[in-house]
Amino acid sequence: MTRTKAAKPETELEPGTTDALKSFEATLERLHQIVERLEGGELDLEESLRLFEEGVRLSRASQARLNSAEKRVEELLAVDANGQPIVRELDITP
């Protein structure tokens, strides 16, 4: 009998994922799942704490990504004192 490796849930993020939108959406989906399980009230204390900690990590990571995106948008929409667009190279590394 050979053992097969269990498939990862679709919402689990792969290290180095380049599709930022997809991984952001996956993070939001995972947060939604965590909230539903916690609100269900059928978990023991240890599982509740584990899920809560995971949710906090995902929430903080999502907020950092949103802050970064907001900064990039502000840079793209920046204008100088004469109303001319400010053009500069953007760092697009995630």
Residue pairs with C-beta under 8 A, 6 or more apart in sequence:
10 26
11 26
11 27
11 29
11 30
11 33
12 26
12 30
13 23
13 26
13 27
14 23
17 23
18 94
20 65
20 94
24 62
24 65
27 58
27 61
27 62
28 62
30 54
30 58
31 55
31 58
31 59
31 62
34 51
34 52
34 54
34 55
34 58
35 55
37 43
37 51
38 48
38 51
38 52
38 55
43 51
72 90
75 86
75 88
75 90
76 90
78 85
78 86
79 85
79 86
80 86
